[in-house]
Amino acid sequence: MNKQQVIQHFTEHHGMPAFAQQIVELEHYFLKNKAGLVDGLIDSFRQMCGHLHFLQQNGRKGPIAFIHYSMLRTSALDQSFTYKMEGYSEKWYGDPVPFFHAYDAGWLYRDIPIIRQVLDRARKTYMNQIRAGEVERMVLRQLKVLHPFVVAIARIAMPLATQLPEYKALTKAPVLRVRVGEYMDFSEDVYVEHQEPRDEWDIRNRLEQDQGQGQGGIQPYDSLRGLFLKGVKSKAADLRYVDFSHSELTDSSFQSCALIGSRWNACSAAGADFRHSLLTDADFRHADLRGALFDHCSGQPFKEGLHRFPGLLGVQFDAANLAGASFVGARLGRASFEGANLEQAVFSAKDQELFRLSEQQKQVIQWV
Protein backbone atom coordinates (compact mmCIF):
# COMPACT_ATOMS: atom_id res chain seq x y z
CA MET A 1 0.00 0.00 0.00
CA ASN A 2 1.14 3.53 -0.72
CA LYS A 3 1.10 6.21 1.98
CA GLN A 4 -2.41 7.44 1.13
CA GLN A 5 -3.81 3.91 1.24
CA VAL A 6 -2.14 3.29 4.59
CA ILE A 7 -3.69 6.45 6.04
CA GLN A 8 -7.10 5.49 4.63
CA HIS A 9 -6.81 1.99 6.14
CA PHE A 10 -5.79 3.45 9.52
CA THR A 11 -8.68 5.94 9.40
CA GLU A 12 -11.30 3.33 8.48
CA HIS A 13 -10.15 0.63 10.92
CA HIS A 14 -9.03 2.70 13.89
CA GLY A 15 -9.92 6.39 13.58
CA MET A 16 -13.58 6.17 12.54
CA PRO A 17 -14.55 3.43 15.05
CA ALA A 18 -12.94 5.41 17.89
CA PHE A 19 -14.65 8.63 16.87
CA ALA A 20 -18.00 6.90 16.34
CA GLN A 21 -17.90 5.54 19.89
CA GLN A 22 -16.93 8.97 21.18
CA ILE A 23 -19.99 10.57 19.53
CA VAL A 24 -22.34 7.94 20.96
CA GLU A 25 -20.98 8.48 24.46
CA LEU A 26 -20.98 12.27 24.10
CA GLU A 27 -24.61 12.33 22.96
CA HIS A 28 -25.58 10.17 25.94
CA TYR A 29 -23.66 12.48 28.30
CA PHE A 30 -25.20 15.55 26.65
CA LEU A 31 -28.77 14.33 27.12
CA LYS A 32 -28.18 13.19 30.69
CA ASN A 33 -26.38 16.35 31.82
CA LYS A 34 -28.03 19.01 29.64
CA ALA A 35 -29.27 21.14 32.56
CA GLY A 36 -25.83 21.34 34.15
CA LEU A 37 -24.18 22.15 30.82
CA VAL A 38 -26.66 24.99 30.29
CA ASP A 39 -25.86 26.35 33.75
CA GLY A 40 -22.14 26.24 32.96
CA LEU A 41 -22.53 28.22 29.76
CA ILE A 42 -24.81 30.76 31.45
CA ASP A 43 -22.19 31.25 34.15
CA SER A 44 -19.52 31.95 31.52
CA PHE A 45 -21.89 34.44 29.88
CA ARG A 46 -22.54 36.15 33.23
CA GLN A 47 -18.81 36.59 33.83
CA MET A 48 -18.24 37.85 30.29
CA CYS A 49 -21.00 40.44 30.53
CA GLY A 50 -19.81 41.56 33.96
CA HIS A 51 -16.30 42.24 32.62
CA LEU A 52 -17.65 44.05 29.56
CA HIS A 53 -19.87 46.25 31.73
CA PHE A 54 -16.90 47.09 33.97
CA LEU A 55 -14.93 48.21 30.90
CA GLN A 56 -17.86 50.28 29.68
CA GLN A 57 -18.19 52.01 33.05
CA ASN A 58 -14.53 52.94 32.84
CA GLY A 59 -14.85 54.31 29.31
CA ARG A 60 -12.74 51.56 27.79
CA LYS A 61 -15.45 49.81 25.80
CA GLY A 62 -18.22 51.07 23.53
CA PRO A 63 -21.61 49.51 22.71
CA ILE A 64 -21.44 45.74 22.30
CA ALA A 65 -22.46 44.28 18.93
CA PHE A 66 -20.99 40.77 19.14
CA ILE A 67 -20.41 38.24 21.88
CA HIS A 68 -18.65 35.31 20.31
CA TYR A 69 -17.84 31.78 21.50
CA SER A 70 -14.91 30.56 19.39
CA MET A 71 -13.73 26.99 19.08
CA LEU A 72 -9.93 26.77 19.39
CA ARG A 73 -8.71 23.58 17.74
CA THR A 74 -5.33 23.77 19.44
CA SER A 75 -6.97 23.65 22.87
CA ALA A 76 -7.81 19.98 22.25
CA LEU A 77 -4.13 19.23 21.76
CA ASP A 78 -2.67 21.31 24.59
CA GLN A 79 -5.52 20.06 26.83
CA SER A 80 -6.65 23.52 27.88
CA PHE A 81 -10.08 22.50 26.52
CA THR A 82 -11.53 25.99 26.22
CA TYR A 83 -13.62 28.08 23.85
CA LYS A 84 -12.46 31.65 23.46
CA MET A 85 -15.10 34.23 24.36
CA GLU A 86 -14.89 37.62 22.70
CA GLY A 87 -16.75 40.89 23.07
CA TYR A 88 -16.70 43.31 20.13
CA SER A 89 -18.18 46.55 18.91
CA GLU A 90 -19.78 46.83 15.47
CA LYS A 91 -16.27 46.75 14.01
CA TRP A 92 -16.01 43.12 15.13
CA TYR A 93 -12.42 41.95 14.58
CA GLY A 94 -11.50 45.55 13.80
CA ASP A 95 -12.50 46.61 17.33
CA PRO A 96 -9.47 48.47 18.74
CA VAL A 97 -10.33 47.28 22.27
CA PRO A 98 -11.49 43.66 22.02
CA PHE A 99 -12.10 41.69 25.21
CA PHE A 100 -11.42 37.99 25.71
CA HIS A 101 -12.64 35.48 28.25
CA ALA A 102 -12.75 31.65 28.34
CA TYR A 103 -15.50 29.04 28.40
CA ASP A 104 -14.52 25.67 29.86
CA ALA A 105 -15.41 23.03 27.25
CA GLY A 106 -13.77 20.15 29.08
CA TRP A 107 -17.04 18.17 28.90
CA LEU A 108 -16.86 18.31 25.10
CA TYR A 109 -13.23 17.22 24.83
CA ARG A 110 -13.14 14.79 27.73
CA ASP A 111 -12.45 11.71 25.56
CA ILE A 112 -9.85 13.34 23.29
CA PRO A 113 -6.80 12.35 25.42
CA ILE A 114 -7.99 8.72 25.51
CA ILE A 115 -8.59 8.65 21.75
CA ARG A 116 -5.14 10.10 21.10
CA GLN A 117 -3.58 7.36 23.20
CA VAL A 118 -5.59 4.63 21.46
CA LEU A 119 -4.71 5.92 18.00
CA ASP A 120 -1.08 6.48 18.94
CA ARG A 121 -0.75 2.83 19.99
CA ALA A 122 -2.54 1.67 16.84
CA ARG A 123 -0.36 3.70 14.48
CA LYS A 124 2.77 1.92 15.74
CA THR A 125 1.50 -1.32 14.20
CA TYR A 126 1.83 0.31 10.77
CA MET A 127 5.64 0.07 10.70
CA ASN A 128 6.20 3.81 11.17
CA GLN A 129 4.10 4.67 8.11
CA ILE A 130 1.67 6.68 10.29
CA ARG A 131 3.36 9.57 12.09
CA ALA A 132 2.19 11.17 15.32
CA GLY A 133 1.36 14.32 13.38
CA GLU A 134 -1.20 12.42 11.32
CA VAL A 135 -3.01 11.34 14.50
CA GLU A 136 -3.10 14.95 15.67
CA ARG A 137 -4.48 16.13 12.32
CA MET A 138 -7.13 13.41 12.47
CA VAL A 139 -8.18 14.55 15.96
CA LEU A 140 -8.32 18.19 14.87
CA ARG A 141 -10.57 17.31 11.94
CA GLN A 142 -12.87 15.49 14.36
CA LEU A 143 -13.56 18.67 16.34
CA LYS A 144 -16.01 19.96 13.71
CA VAL A 145 -18.19 16.94 14.56
CA LEU A 146 -18.13 17.80 18.28
CA HIS A 147 -18.80 21.52 17.84
CA PRO A 148 -22.61 21.21 17.23
CA PHE A 149 -23.01 20.06 20.84
CA VAL A 150 -21.80 23.48 22.05
CA VAL A 151 -24.09 25.23 19.56
CA ALA A 152 -27.02 23.21 20.92
CA ILE A 153 -26.23 24.14 24.53
CA ALA A 154 -25.87 27.80 23.59
CA ARG A 155 -29.27 27.79 21.87
CA ILE A 156 -30.91 26.48 25.02
CA ALA A 157 -28.98 28.82 27.31
CA MET A 158 -29.34 32.18 25.56
CA PRO A 159 -33.02 32.92 26.32
CA LEU A 160 -32.11 32.49 29.99
CA ALA A 161 -28.67 34.10 29.86
CA THR A 162 -30.02 37.29 28.27
CA GLN A 163 -32.27 37.79 31.30
CA LEU A 164 -29.22 38.17 33.55
CA PRO A 165 -28.77 41.62 35.14
CA GLU A 166 -25.15 41.60 33.91
CA TYR A 167 -26.38 41.34 30.33
CA LYS A 168 -29.18 43.88 30.76
CA ALA A 169 -26.67 46.39 32.17
CA LEU A 170 -24.60 46.39 28.97
CA THR A 171 -24.69 49.29 26.56
CA LYS A 172 -25.59 47.58 23.31
CA ALA A 173 -25.21 48.38 19.61
CA PRO A 174 -28.45 48.69 17.56
CA VAL A 175 -28.17 44.95 16.85
CA LEU A 176 -26.40 42.60 19.24
CA ARG A 177 -25.53 39.06 18.12
CA VAL A 178 -24.35 36.16 20.22
CA ARG A 179 -22.49 33.80 17.89
CA VAL A 180 -20.80 30.42 18.17
CA GLY A 181 -18.21 29.19 15.71
CA GLU A 182 -14.55 28.81 14.97
CA TYR A 183 -12.09 31.60 15.67
CA MET A 184 -11.94 33.95 12.65
CA ASP A 185 -13.88 31.39 10.61
CA PHE A 186 -17.48 30.29 10.12
CA SER A 187 -19.87 31.08 12.98
CA GLU A 188 -23.63 31.27 13.43
CA ASP A 189 -26.06 33.32 15.46
CA VAL A 190 -27.57 31.70 18.53
CA TYR A 191 -29.27 34.89 19.71
CA VAL A 192 -30.04 38.22 18.03
CA GLU A 193 -31.43 41.28 19.79
CA HIS A 194 -32.61 44.50 18.11
CA GLN A 195 -32.48 47.59 20.29
CA GLU A 196 -34.64 49.70 17.98
CA PRO A 197 -38.31 49.04 17.06
CA ARG A 198 -38.88 46.82 14.03
CA ASP A 199 -41.20 47.80 11.19
CA GLU A 200 -43.97 45.26 11.72
CA TRP A 201 -45.64 45.93 8.37
CA ASP A 202 -42.35 45.38 6.57
CA ILE A 203 -41.80 42.15 8.49
CA ARG A 204 -45.33 41.00 7.65
CA ASN A 205 -44.86 41.76 3.96
CA ARG A 206 -41.57 39.90 3.83
CA LEU A 207 -43.07 36.87 5.56
CA GLU A 208 -45.99 36.83 3.12
CA GLN A 209 -44.13 37.50 -0.12
CA ASP A 210 -43.93 34.89 -2.85
CA GLN A 211 -41.25 32.57 -1.49
CA GLY A 212 -40.55 31.21 -4.95
CA GLN A 213 -38.93 34.51 -5.96
CA GLY A 214 -36.23 34.12 -3.28
CA GLN A 215 -35.69 37.85 -2.74
CA GLY A 216 -36.33 40.17 0.16
CA GLY A 217 -37.75 37.56 2.55
CA ILE A 218 -36.85 37.01 6.17
CA GLN A 219 -33.31 35.77 6.58
CA PRO A 220 -32.48 32.69 8.67
CA TYR A 221 -31.40 33.51 12.25
CA ASP A 222 -33.33 36.81 12.27
CA SER A 223 -35.06 37.99 15.46
CA LEU A 224 -38.79 38.73 15.24
CA ARG A 225 -39.31 38.81 18.98
CA GLY A 226 -42.25 40.63 20.54
CA LEU A 227 -43.94 41.67 17.28
CA PHE A 228 -47.65 41.91 16.39
CA LEU A 229 -48.02 39.52 13.46
CA LYS A 230 -51.53 38.22 14.04
CA GLY A 231 -52.91 36.35 11.04
CA VAL A 232 -49.68 36.47 9.03
CA LYS A 233 -49.59 33.91 6.20
CA SER A 234 -46.25 32.42 5.23
CA LYS A 235 -45.82 29.37 3.02
CA ALA A 236 -42.79 27.30 1.99
CA ALA A 237 -40.48 29.88 3.58
CA ASP A 238 -36.98 29.21 4.91
CA LEU A 239 -37.30 30.48 8.49
CA ARG A 240 -34.72 28.27 10.15
CA TYR A 241 -33.51 29.61 13.51
CA VAL A 242 -35.79 32.66 13.32
CA ASP A 243 -36.90 33.83 16.77
CA PHE A 244 -40.65 34.53 17.15
CA SER A 245 -40.59 34.49 20.96
CA HIS A 246 -43.25 36.59 22.73
CA SER A 247 -44.84 37.59 19.39
CA GLU A 248 -48.58 37.74 18.67
CA LEU A 249 -49.21 35.09 15.99
CA THR A 250 -52.81 34.08 16.59
CA ASP A 251 -54.41 32.50 13.47
CA SER A 252 -51.13 32.72 11.59
CA SER A 253 -49.97 30.16 9.03
CA PHE A 254 -46.54 28.66 8.40
CA GLN A 255 -47.46 25.77 6.15
CA SER A 256 -44.64 23.75 4.58
CA CYS A 257 -41.97 26.02 6.06
CA ALA A 258 -38.43 25.14 7.10
CA LEU A 259 -38.60 26.00 10.82
CA ILE A 260 -35.49 24.13 11.96
CA GLY A 261 -34.29 25.53 15.28
CA SER A 262 -36.92 28.29 15.30
CA ARG A 263 -37.98 29.80 18.63
CA TRP A 264 -41.59 30.40 19.68
CA ASN A 265 -41.12 30.79 23.44
CA ALA A 266 -44.19 32.29 25.11
CA CYS A 267 -45.67 33.41 21.81
CA SER A 268 -49.45 33.66 21.30
CA ALA A 269 -50.19 31.36 18.38
CA ALA A 270 -53.66 29.94 19.03
CA GLY A 271 -55.10 28.51 15.81
CA ALA A 272 -51.75 28.70 14.00
CA ASP A 273 -51.16 26.33 11.08
CA PHE A 274 -47.79 24.56 10.91
CA ARG A 275 -48.88 21.62 8.78
CA HIS A 276 -46.20 19.83 6.73
CA SER A 277 -43.44 22.02 8.19
CA LEU A 278 -39.96 20.93 9.24
CA LEU A 279 -39.71 21.49 13.01
CA THR A 280 -36.43 19.81 13.98
CA ASP A 281 -35.16 21.46 17.21
CA ALA A 282 -37.97 24.05 17.19
CA ASP A 283 -38.70 25.51 20.65
CA PHE A 284 -42.37 26.09 21.58
CA ARG A 285 -41.95 26.18 25.36
CA HIS A 286 -44.62 28.17 27.26
CA ALA A 287 -46.39 29.07 23.98
CA ASP A 288 -50.16 29.45 23.59
CA LEU A 289 -50.88 26.92 20.84
CA ARG A 290 -54.53 26.15 21.47
CA GLY A 291 -56.05 24.59 18.36
CA ALA A 292 -52.79 24.83 16.42
CA LEU A 293 -52.25 22.38 13.55
CA PHE A 294 -49.06 20.29 13.45
CA ASP A 295 -50.40 17.54 11.18
CA HIS A 296 -47.71 15.76 9.15
CA CYS A 297 -44.91 17.91 10.56
CA SER A 298 -41.43 16.43 10.81
CA GLY A 299 -39.03 16.95 13.70
CA GLN A 300 -36.67 14.11 12.92
CA PRO A 301 -32.94 14.60 13.58
CA PHE A 302 -30.44 14.92 10.75
CA LYS A 303 -27.53 12.52 10.91
CA GLU A 304 -24.87 11.73 8.34
CA GLY A 305 -22.03 9.49 9.41
CA LEU A 306 -20.52 10.96 12.57
CA HIS A 307 -22.09 14.35 12.00
CA ARG A 308 -25.00 15.37 14.22
CA PHE A 309 -26.92 18.03 12.38
CA PRO A 310 -30.02 19.62 13.99
CA GLY A 311 -31.84 17.15 16.16
CA LEU A 312 -29.85 17.10 19.39
CA LEU A 313 -32.48 19.15 21.22
CA GLY A 314 -35.69 17.68 19.87
CA VAL A 315 -38.91 19.66 19.40
CA GLN A 316 -39.76 21.29 22.74
CA PHE A 317 -43.39 21.82 23.80
CA ASP A 318 -42.72 21.95 27.55
CA ALA A 319 -45.33 23.96 29.48
CA ALA A 320 -47.10 24.92 26.23
CA ASN A 321 -50.90 25.18 26.00
CA LEU A 322 -51.78 22.66 23.29
CA ALA A 323 -55.47 22.22 24.12
CA GLY A 324 -57.24 21.09 20.96
CA ALA A 325 -54.05 21.10 18.88
CA SER A 326 -53.69 18.44 16.18
CA PHE A 327 -50.64 16.21 15.60
CA VAL A 328 -52.11 13.66 13.19
CA GLY A 329 -49.32 12.02 11.20
CA ALA A 330 -46.61 14.13 12.88
CA ARG A 331 -43.12 12.63 13.15
CA LEU A 332 -41.40 14.74 15.77
CA GLY A 333 -38.45 12.61 16.81
CA ARG A 334 -37.21 13.42 20.32
CA ALA A 335 -40.14 15.70 21.23
CA SER A 336 -40.79 16.87 24.80
CA PHE A 337 -44.24 17.66 26.22
CA GLU A 338 -43.36 18.00 29.91
CA GLY A 339 -46.02 20.06 31.70
CA ALA A 340 -47.89 20.76 28.44
CA ASN A 341 -51.68 21.03 28.40
CA LEU A 342 -52.89 18.39 25.90
CA GLU A 343 -56.59 18.52 26.76
CA GLN A 344 -58.50 17.29 23.67
CA ALA A 345 -55.34 17.44 21.53
CA VAL A 346 -55.59 15.06 18.56
CA PHE A 347 -52.98 12.37 17.87
CA SER A 348 -52.97 9.31 15.61
CA ALA A 349 -53.81 6.21 17.67
CA LYS A 350 -51.04 4.24 15.95
CA ASP A 351 -48.49 6.76 17.27
CA GLN A 352 -49.18 6.29 20.98
CA GLU A 353 -45.72 4.92 21.64
CA LEU A 354 -43.86 7.53 19.60
CA PHE A 355 -44.16 10.40 22.08
CA ARG A 356 -42.98 10.73 25.67
CA LEU A 357 -46.23 11.57 27.43
CA SER A 358 -47.42 11.29 31.03
CA GLU A 359 -50.31 8.99 31.86
CA GLN A 360 -52.48 12.01 32.59
CA GLN A 361 -51.67 13.49 29.16
CA LYS A 362 -52.48 10.20 27.42
CA GLN A 363 -55.88 10.12 29.09
CA VAL A 364 -56.99 13.59 27.91
CA ILE A 365 -55.76 13.21 24.32
CA GLN A 366 -58.12 12.28 21.50
CA TRP A 367 -56.62 9.23 19.78
CA VAL A 368 -57.99 8.91 16.25
C-alpha positions as CSV (number, residue, x, y, z in Angstrom):
1,M,0.0,0.0,0.0
2,N,1.1,3.5,-0.7
3,K,1.1,6.2,2.0
4,Q,-2.4,7.4,1.1
5,Q,-3.8,3.9,1.2
6,V,-2.1,3.3,4.6
7,I,-3.7,6.4,6.0
8,Q,-7.1,5.5,4.6
9,H,-6.8,2.0,6.1
10,F,-5.8,3.5,9.5
11,T,-8.7,5.9,9.4
12,E,-11.3,3.3,8.5
13,H,-10.2,0.6,10.9
14,H,-9.0,2.7,13.9
15,G,-9.9,6.4,13.6
16,M,-13.6,6.2,12.5
17,P,-14.6,3.4,15.0
18,A,-12.9,5.4,17.9
19,F,-14.6,8.6,16.9
20,A,-18.0,6.9,16.3
21,Q,-17.9,5.5,19.9
22,Q,-16.9,9.0,21.2
23,I,-20.0,10.6,19.5
24,V,-22.3,7.9,21.0
25,E,-21.0,8.5,24.5
26,L,-21.0,12.3,24.1
27,E,-24.6,12.3,23.0
28,H,-25.6,10.2,25.9
29,Y,-23.7,12.5,28.3
30,F,-25.2,15.5,26.6
31,L,-28.8,14.3,27.1
32,K,-28.2,13.2,30.7
33,N,-26.4,16.4,31.8
34,K,-28.0,19.0,29.6
35,A,-29.3,21.1,32.6
36,G,-25.8,21.3,34.2
37,L,-24.2,22.1,30.8
38,V,-26.7,25.0,30.3
39,D,-25.9,26.4,33.8
40,G,-22.1,26.2,33.0
41,L,-22.5,28.2,29.8
42,I,-24.8,30.8,31.4
43,D,-22.2,31.3,34.2
44,S,-19.5,31.9,31.5
45,F,-21.9,34.4,29.9
46,R,-22.5,36.2,33.2
47,Q,-18.8,36.6,33.8
48,M,-18.2,37.9,30.3
49,C,-21.0,40.4,30.5
50,G,-19.8,41.6,34.0
51,H,-16.3,42.2,32.6
52,L,-17.7,44.0,29.6
53,H,-19.9,46.2,31.7
54,F,-16.9,47.1,34.0
55,L,-14.9,48.2,30.9
56,Q,-17.9,50.3,29.7
57,Q,-18.2,52.0,33.1
58,N,-14.5,52.9,32.8
59,G,-14.8,54.3,29.3
60,R,-12.7,51.6,27.8
61,K,-15.4,49.8,25.8
62,G,-18.2,51.1,23.5
63,P,-21.6,49.5,22.7
64,I,-21.4,45.7,22.3
65,A,-22.5,44.3,18.9
66,F,-21.0,40.8,19.1
67,I,-20.4,38.2,21.9
68,H,-18.7,35.3,20.3
69,Y,-17.8,31.8,21.5
70,S,-14.9,30.6,19.4
71,M,-13.7,27.0,19.1
72,L,-9.9,26.8,19.4
73,R,-8.7,23.6,17.7
74,T,-5.3,23.8,19.4
75,S,-7.0,23.6,22.9
76,A,-7.8,20.0,22.2
77,L,-4.1,19.2,21.8
78,D,-2.7,21.3,24.6
79,Q,-5.5,20.1,26.8
80,S,-6.6,23.5,27.9
81,F,-10.1,22.5,26.5
82,T,-11.5,26.0,26.2
83,Y,-13.6,28.1,23.9
84,K,-12.5,31.6,23.5
85,M,-15.1,34.2,24.4
86,E,-14.9,37.6,22.7
87,G,-16.7,40.9,23.1
88,Y,-16.7,43.3,20.1
89,S,-18.2,46.6,18.9
90,E,-19.8,46.8,15.5
91,K,-16.3,46.8,14.0
92,W,-16.0,43.1,15.1
93,Y,-12.4,41.9,14.6
94,G,-11.5,45.6,13.8
95,D,-12.5,46.6,17.3
96,P,-9.5,48.5,18.7
97,V,-10.3,47.3,22.3
98,P,-11.5,43.7,22.0
99,F,-12.1,41.7,25.2
100,F,-11.4,38.0,25.7
101,H,-12.6,35.5,28.3
102,A,-12.7,31.7,28.3
103,Y,-15.5,29.0,28.4
104,D,-14.5,25.7,29.9
105,A,-15.4,23.0,27.2
106,G,-13.8,20.2,29.1
107,W,-17.0,18.2,28.9
108,L,-16.9,18.3,25.1
109,Y,-13.2,17.2,24.8
110,R,-13.1,14.8,27.7
111,D,-12.4,11.7,25.6
112,I,-9.8,13.3,23.3
113,P,-6.8,12.3,25.4
114,I,-8.0,8.7,25.5
115,I,-8.6,8.6,21.7
116,R,-5.1,10.1,21.1
117,Q,-3.6,7.4,23.2
118,V,-5.6,4.6,21.5
119,L,-4.7,5.9,18.0
120,D,-1.1,6.5,18.9
121,R,-0.8,2.8,20.0
122,A,-2.5,1.7,16.8
123,R,-0.4,3.7,14.5
124,K,2.8,1.9,15.7
125,T,1.5,-1.3,14.2
126,Y,1.8,0.3,10.8
127,M,5.6,0.1,10.7
128,N,6.2,3.8,11.2
129,Q,4.1,4.7,8.1
130,I,1.7,6.7,10.3
131,R,3.4,9.6,12.1
132,A,2.2,11.2,15.3
133,G,1.4,14.3,13.4
134,E,-1.2,12.4,11.3
135,V,-3.0,11.3,14.5
136,E,-3.1,14.9,15.7
137,R,-4.5,16.1,12.3
138,M,-7.1,13.4,12.5
139,V,-8.2,14.5,16.0
140,L,-8.3,18.2,14.9
141,R,-10.6,17.3,11.9
142,Q,-12.9,15.5,14.4
143,L,-13.6,18.7,16.3
144,K,-16.0,20.0,13.7
145,V,-18.2,16.9,14.6
146,L,-18.1,17.8,18.3
147,H,-18.8,21.5,17.8
148,P,-22.6,21.2,17.2
149,F,-23.0,20.1,20.8
150,V,-21.8,23.5,22.1
151,V,-24.1,25.2,19.6
152,A,-27.0,23.2,20.9
153,I,-26.2,24.1,24.5
154,A,-25.9,27.8,23.6
155,R,-29.3,27.8,21.9
156,I,-30.9,26.5,25.0
157,A,-29.0,28.8,27.3
158,M,-29.3,32.2,25.6
159,P,-33.0,32.9,26.3
160,L,-32.1,32.5,30.0
161,A,-28.7,34.1,29.9
162,T,-30.0,37.3,28.3
163,Q,-32.3,37.8,31.3
164,L,-29.2,38.2,33.6
165,P,-28.8,41.6,35.1
166,E,-25.2,41.6,33.9
167,Y,-26.4,41.3,30.3
168,K,-29.2,43.9,30.8
169,A,-26.7,46.4,32.2
170,L,-24.6,46.4,29.0
171,T,-24.7,49.3,26.6
172,K,-25.6,47.6,23.3
173,A,-25.2,48.4,19.6
174,P,-28.4,48.7,17.6
175,V,-28.2,44.9,16.8
176,L,-26.4,42.6,19.2
177,R,-25.5,39.1,18.1
178,V,-24.3,36.2,20.2
179,R,-22.5,33.8,17.9
180,V,-20.8,30.4,18.2
181,G,-18.2,29.2,15.7
182,E,-14.5,28.8,15.0
183,Y,-12.1,31.6,15.7
184,M,-11.9,34.0,12.6
185,D,-13.9,31.4,10.6
186,F,-17.5,30.3,10.1
187,S,-19.9,31.1,13.0
188,E,-23.6,31.3,13.4
189,D,-26.1,33.3,15.5
190,V,-27.6,31.7,18.5
191,Y,-29.3,34.9,19.7
192,V,-30.0,38.2,18.0
193,E,-31.4,41.3,19.8
194,H,-32.6,44.5,18.1
195,Q,-32.5,47.6,20.3
196,E,-34.6,49.7,18.0
197,P,-38.3,49.0,17.1
198,R,-38.9,46.8,14.0
199,D,-41.2,47.8,11.2
200,E,-44.0,45.3,11.7
201,W,-45.6,45.9,8.4
202,D,-42.4,45.4,6.6
203,I,-41.8,42.1,8.5
204,R,-45.3,41.0,7.7
205,N,-44.9,41.8,4.0
206,R,-41.6,39.9,3.8
207,L,-43.1,36.9,5.6
208,E,-46.0,36.8,3.1
209,Q,-44.1,37.5,-0.1
210,D,-43.9,34.9,-2.9
211,Q,-41.2,32.6,-1.5
212,G,-40.5,31.2,-4.9
213,Q,-38.9,34.5,-6.0
214,G,-36.2,34.1,-3.3
215,Q,-35.7,37.9,-2.7
216,G,-36.3,40.2,0.2
217,G,-37.7,37.6,2.5
218,I,-36.9,37.0,6.2
219,Q,-33.3,35.8,6.6
220,P,-32.5,32.7,8.7
221,Y,-31.4,33.5,12.2
222,D,-33.3,36.8,12.3
223,S,-35.1,38.0,15.5
224,L,-38.8,38.7,15.2
225,R,-39.3,38.8,19.0
226,G,-42.3,40.6,20.5
227,L,-43.9,41.7,17.3
228,F,-47.6,41.9,16.4
229,L,-48.0,39.5,13.5
230,K,-51.5,38.2,14.0
231,G,-52.9,36.4,11.0
232,V,-49.7,36.5,9.0
233,K,-49.6,33.9,6.2
234,S,-46.2,32.4,5.2
235,K,-45.8,29.4,3.0
236,A,-42.8,27.3,2.0
237,A,-40.5,29.9,3.6
238,D,-37.0,29.2,4.9
239,L,-37.3,30.5,8.5
240,R,-34.7,28.3,10.1
241,Y,-33.5,29.6,13.5
242,V,-35.8,32.7,13.3
243,D,-36.9,33.8,16.8
244,F,-40.7,34.5,17.2
245,S,-40.6,34.5,21.0
246,H,-43.3,36.6,22.7
247,S,-44.8,37.6,19.4
248,E,-48.6,37.7,18.7
249,L,-49.2,35.1,16.0
250,T,-52.8,34.1,16.6
251,D,-54.4,32.5,13.5
252,S,-51.1,32.7,11.6
253,S,-50.0,30.2,9.0
254,F,-46.5,28.7,8.4
255,Q,-47.5,25.8,6.1
256,S,-44.6,23.7,4.6
257,C,-42.0,26.0,6.1
258,A,-38.4,25.1,7.1
259,L,-38.6,26.0,10.8
260,I,-35.5,24.1,12.0
261,G,-34.3,25.5,15.3
262,S,-36.9,28.3,15.3
263,R,-38.0,29.8,18.6
264,W,-41.6,30.4,19.7
265,N,-41.1,30.8,23.4
266,A,-44.2,32.3,25.1
267,C,-45.7,33.4,21.8
268,S,-49.5,33.7,21.3
269,A,-50.2,31.4,18.4
270,A,-53.7,29.9,19.0
271,G,-55.1,28.5,15.8
272,A,-51.7,28.7,14.0
273,D,-51.2,26.3,11.1
274,F,-47.8,24.6,10.9
275,R,-48.9,21.6,8.8
276,H,-46.2,19.8,6.7
277,S,-43.4,22.0,8.2
278,L,-40.0,20.9,9.2
279,L,-39.7,21.5,13.0
280,T,-36.4,19.8,14.0
281,D,-35.2,21.5,17.2
282,A,-38.0,24.1,17.2
283,D,-38.7,25.5,20.6
284,F,-42.4,26.1,21.6
285,R,-42.0,26.2,25.4
286,H,-44.6,28.2,27.3
287,A,-46.4,29.1,24.0
288,D,-50.2,29.4,23.6
289,L,-50.9,26.9,20.8
290,R,-54.5,26.1,21.5
291,G,-56.1,24.6,18.4
292,A,-52.8,24.8,16.4
293,L,-52.2,22.4,13.6
294,F,-49.1,20.3,13.5
295,D,-50.4,17.5,11.2
296,H,-47.7,15.8,9.2
297,C,-44.9,17.9,10.6
298,S,-41.4,16.4,10.8
299,G,-39.0,17.0,13.7
300,Q,-36.7,14.1,12.9
301,P,-32.9,14.6,13.6
302,F,-30.4,14.9,10.7
303,K,-27.5,12.5,10.9
304,E,-24.9,11.7,8.3
305,G,-22.0,9.5,9.4
306,L,-20.5,11.0,12.6
307,H,-22.1,14.4,12.0
308,R,-25.0,15.4,14.2
309,F,-26.9,18.0,12.4
310,P,-30.0,19.6,14.0
311,G,-31.8,17.1,16.2
312,L,-29.9,17.1,19.4
313,L,-32.5,19.1,21.2
314,G,-35.7,17.7,19.9
315,V,-38.9,19.7,19.4
316,Q,-39.8,21.3,22.7
317,F,-43.4,21.8,23.8
318,D,-42.7,21.9,27.5
319,A,-45.3,24.0,29.5
320,A,-47.1,24.9,26.2
321,N,-50.9,25.2,26.0
322,L,-51.8,22.7,23.3
323,A,-55.5,22.2,24.1
324,G,-57.2,21.1,21.0
325,A,-54.1,21.1,18.9
326,S,-53.7,18.4,16.2
327,F,-50.6,16.2,15.6
328,V,-52.1,13.7,13.2
329,G,-49.3,12.0,11.2
330,A,-46.6,14.1,12.9
331,R,-43.1,12.6,13.1
332,L,-41.4,14.7,15.8
333,G,-38.4,12.6,16.8
334,R,-37.2,13.4,20.3
335,A,-40.1,15.7,21.2
336,S,-40.8,16.9,24.8
337,F,-44.2,17.7,26.2
338,E,-43.4,18.0,29.9
339,G,-46.0,20.1,31.7
340,A,-47.9,20.8,28.4
341,N,-51.7,21.0,28.4
342,L,-52.9,18.4,25.9
343,E,-56.6,18.5,26.8
344,Q,-58.5,17.3,23.7
345,A,-55.3,17.4,21.5
346,V,-55.6,15.1,18.6
347,F,-53.0,12.4,17.9
348,S,-53.0,9.3,15.6
349,A,-53.8,6.2,17.7
350,K,-51.0,4.2,15.9
351,D,-48.5,6.8,17.3
352,Q,-49.2,6.3,21.0
353,E,-45.7,4.9,21.6
354,L,-43.9,7.5,19.6
355,F,-44.2,10.4,22.1
356,R,-43.0,10.7,25.7
357,L,-46.2,11.6,27.4
358,S,-47.4,11.3,31.0
359,E,-50.3,9.0,31.9
360,Q,-52.5,12.0,32.6
361,Q,-51.7,13.5,29.2
362,K,-52.5,10.2,27.4
363,Q,-55.9,10.1,29.1
364,V,-57.0,13.6,27.9
365,I,-55.8,13.2,24.3
366,Q,-58.1,12.3,21.5
367,W,-56.6,9.2,19.8
368,V,-58.0,8.9,16.2
